[in-house]
């Protein structure tokens, strides 16, 4: 068999989902959030996730071998999906400006290199970032709601959100109250998200679960549906402050959820794994997973993002290697 | 590129050195057979790989005599010494794993991902496992100082050529028997490479003998008077013939035959993983698996949802070059098997079942069959009763657990079953009700050398693997 004869079954996305995937319809979804009890019944009625099976499937997807032209395409796509992030107590305007120029021109030596999707900063840095990115298509994402723990009153969290939004953030990354979620107070978490979304106005809302604290895949699936019902534009794994941060199976469970949610409601929601994705190989594995789980509709920066800082340089290094055939040292890539 | 097309990622076949012709492996040497000889081909391309010697009755006789002679010393050396040889073989298999995997994929048509990640590692694990038993037989529960049987005549199928060889040879040798093994006609190459590994491991001549050939060679081996034990894996039809052949003789027999396993999905199952398990159950190894989950029994309340998910998942399966690392489904092993799969599928259609395959381009040369499901199948359909041994799934529904059990058991076979539910008590109840040698819960097609494997009813008798696997090779 020749190399060119690689064949595959063509995907027929959408066709199979013409019927709602579950009996859930939009009208019943409205009733779901009527009370804590109905919401709990709904979330606990979702099909369970078998951990061993999910891990096995994720590992299987991780063994895909992405080479040559498809690798090149995937590297550029991954760069364009990066939310370049700095979330440190020691962040300064200078650090944020440097990050912004890196986001706009990740590889100064190569103008064909795509820009990242966004920079992700704390709320007080939104104005600085906005100014630095003026005129560029790179978004400013701001964490809010007493990130990363979320342990503040709702008033404070909403104020935090409103401030970031009015400072010009294009996207808000909020955290859910994991304590309330784990205590089973789902309606409280739901109301929080609805309130934050209101405070966001037209700004896109990403909802962070901190899956490392939710721990079980069942919880991850329930949190995903909860956030989507509350109107999240994106669901996001982690703050990056808790280990483990994003993992492939956790992200896969979330991608399954957005796939099923669109089938049930017609509304598409994005996914953002954050933290722990450091190598190009990891990033490409995530893209393969998205491709084979939800389909190519999610393979754009509008619907899939990587929350990362060190990942970008590895993507750039691999990209340069693809172009030149040689690895260059870390010193050839900027540290911002 | 607007969609994520995976560029070809072929595994290099440079690592294997296929000779133009192969002899038989008798008494530690490669010798010519006296039959007509036959060719083994690559089922993905129909390219002729090598000329293979065919063992006649006289050749089989030589091999059995060599095994008999070797038995005298092999059965007397200490278990620890035998264990050393088996450990050595296991290590060499692990060291030469890539070579074995590539060769297996070329000769059999299975995707390199499977031969690399499942077959060959399990082969090495099997030898490691039984190497550990060799000096502990006194404590295996078969009485003090159990004795080997003598010469084992072993006949194995083409679906897992090297793995079935390991399942046969490792326990036989550990117990102190010597063997004459006949690999399948269409997949002899890894067994012959294994013969070379036996030489490399300095295994005493005659302990392992490999005779290649077709049905006649197998019959000669099974019928040979010098054989003390017959072990066969393959079709129920041939298994029955073997049982008739050895009836009334002193030969001990184990048979691992066909199956028509039910993969039972309850409405409280983890559905995404269940769909994975269904796919793995029937499309793993092109469905050339005796324990394949070839009947999906899905509870009516979730049938539509499961089918929608299953079809979407099947659309991502990649069919093609077995040596491409991204291939999920490789080639059907032979023209003969392909014809059988086609015939049974056509019967399914004619009997009124709904046939569905994802849009799928198949290569022009070689033997290919697109992954296929049949919906609206009832117990009365032939595709629900007969073993197809290909990537063809029959979908049936049920309403209550009792009905699931009845339908699952309503087959002459009884090799395996799968149960998908999040309810632990139901798993245990189902496992006690299902007449099948292996019941997987919330998984499918998982193998471990420590776990016994074997059938109920017409799926055969005797167990392979685990402590139970020793019993068939001890007095």
Interface residues (C-beta under 8 A of the other chain):
Chain A: X1 X3 X4 X5 X6 X7 X8 X9 X10 X11 X12 X13 X16 X17 X19 X21 X22 X47 X48 X49 X50 X52 X53 X54 X56 X57 X63 X64 X65 X66 X67 X68 X69 X70 X71 X73 X74 X256 X287 X288 X291 X292 X296 X299
Chain B: X1 X2 X3 X4 X5 X6 X7 X8 X9 X10 X44 X45 X113 X117 X268 X269 X270 X271 X272 X273 X274 X276 X277 X304 X305 X308 X309 X311 X312 X314 X315 X316 X317 X318 X319 X320 X321 X323 X324 X325 X326 X327 X358 X359 X360 X361 X362 X363 X365 X366 X370 X371 X422 X442 X443
